[in-house]
Amino acid sequence: MAAKVTISARYCKGCGLCITACPQKSLRLTGEISESGLPIVEPAPDAKCTGCLRCAAMCPDAAITIEVEDGKTPATGK
């Protein structure tokens, strides 16, 4: 099952907890800074997200949405 990860730049504070939690190493820091002056996380270019939801569960700011191939969203944030 392939999944698409979307991270809200508005809520992401770049803490990196999602990066650490991802077993597929599908996330990385962008190097960009948000309007709040914080780094932003994004899916890596070669991301192989399986939809395990570990990143979303780890995100303290509910900034992550996971969408599986069939278009259904299994979870957002916590």
ABEGO torsion letter per residue (X at the ends): XBBBBBBBAAABAGAGAAAAABAAGABBBAGBBBAAGBBBBBBBAABBBAGAGAAAAABAAGABBBBBAAGBBABBEX
